[in-house]
Amino acid sequence: MAADCDAPRNAPEADDNVVSIDARATTPTGLAADLDDGDSADGFELEASVVDEALDVVVLPMQENEFTCIKCFLVRPRIQLDHETKLGPVCVECAAL
């Protein structure tokens, strides 16, 4: 049966199938359901000894046998070089896309 989409809508009749929003069960869903009793909203707490430590990261310069792909901007070994363009080298993974 075809429905006239331009016809005014009638208010739904009171039905046993209709449940008001207030009458729904208040069981937590989503992230609230995944939280345990010991979890806090502030996140994780770090020990003072971990926070006081200096975190040193050594960044090595690009080696002679490496290149930076112009599509994914990752430093790759030369064995993963697919082809060179006017802009620069392209890795095997980006060339397959």
C-alpha distance (Angstrom), angle and dihedral (degrees) to the residues before:
residue distance angle dihedral
M1 . . .
A2 3.77 . .
A3 3.80 118.3 .
D4 3.76 123.7 -144.1
C5 3.80 104.6 -126.9
D6 3.80 92.6 -166.9
A7 3.81 94.4 56.1
P8 3.83 116.1 106.1
R9 3.78 114.7 -100.6
N10 3.75 120.8 -114.0
A11 3.78 120.3 -133.5
P12 3.83 110.9 -103.3
E13 3.75 114.4 -103.5
A14 3.78 119.7 -118.4
D15 3.76 104.7 -89.5
D16 3.77 136.9 174.6
N17 3.81 87.6 -125.7
V18 3.81 93.3 60.2
V19 3.79 112.6 87.4
S20 3.77 120.3 -169.5
I21 3.78 118.2 -127.0
D22 3.81 92.1 -117.4
A23 3.80 92.0 54.1
R24 3.80 94.1 56.8
A25 3.76 119.8 107.1
T26 3.78 113.3 -95.4
T27 3.79 97.2 -135.3
P28 3.79 111.8 149.2
T29 3.77 116.6 -112.0
G30 3.78 134.3 -173.7
L31 3.79 117.9 11.2
A32 3.81 93.6 -7.1
A33 3.81 89.9 60.5
D34 3.82 91.3 52.9
L35 3.81 95.9 54.3
D36 3.77 119.6 99.5
D37 3.78 125.7 -143.5
G38 3.82 90.9 -102.5
D39 3.80 94.2 52.7
S40 3.76 117.4 104.1
A41 3.76 129.4 -155.2
D42 3.80 90.5 -127.7
G43 3.80 92.9 69.7
F44 3.75 125.7 -128.7
E45 3.75 123.3 -14.2
L46 3.80 117.0 -137.8
E47 3.74 123.5 -149.1
A48 3.80 114.9 -109.8
S49 3.82 91.4 -117.9
V50 3.81 91.5 59.0
V51 3.79 93.7 48.7
D52 3.82 93.4 49.8
E53 3.80 94.6 53.3
A54 3.77 117.1 99.5
L55 3.77 112.0 -124.0
D56 3.80 109.7 -144.6
V57 3.78 120.2 -168.0
V58 3.77 121.0 -170.2
V59 3.80 112.9 -146.9
L60 3.77 113.7 -160.7
P61 3.79 120.1 -151.8
M62 3.79 117.7 -116.1
Q63 3.79 110.5 -79.0
E64 3.80 126.3 -131.0
N65 3.81 91.6 -106.4
E66 3.84 93.7 53.6
F67 3.79 135.8 78.7
T68 3.81 137.0 -173.3
C69 3.81 114.7 -120.5
I70 3.80 112.2 -130.2
K71 3.80 93.0 -144.3
C72 3.83 104.6 45.5
F73 3.84 96.6 19.7
L74 3.80 92.1 -136.8
V75 3.79 122.8 140.7
R76 3.80 106.0 -120.2
P77 3.82 135.6 178.0
R78 3.82 115.3 -100.1
I79 3.80 90.5 -111.0
Q80 3.85 87.9 71.6
L81 3.83 93.2 55.2
D82 3.81 111.2 120.9
H83 3.80 103.1 176.3
E84 3.79 144.3 -29.5
T85 3.81 122.8 -115.3
K86 3.81 131.8 -172.7
L87 3.81 87.4 -93.3
G88 3.80 96.5 47.3
P89 3.80 144.3 -84.6
V90 3.84 125.0 -23.7
C91 3.80 122.9 -154.6
V92 3.82 125.2 -130.9
E93 3.82 93.6 -106.6
C94 3.82 94.7 52.6
A95 3.81 92.0 44.6
A96 3.82 89.4 56.8
L97 3.82 91.5 57.7
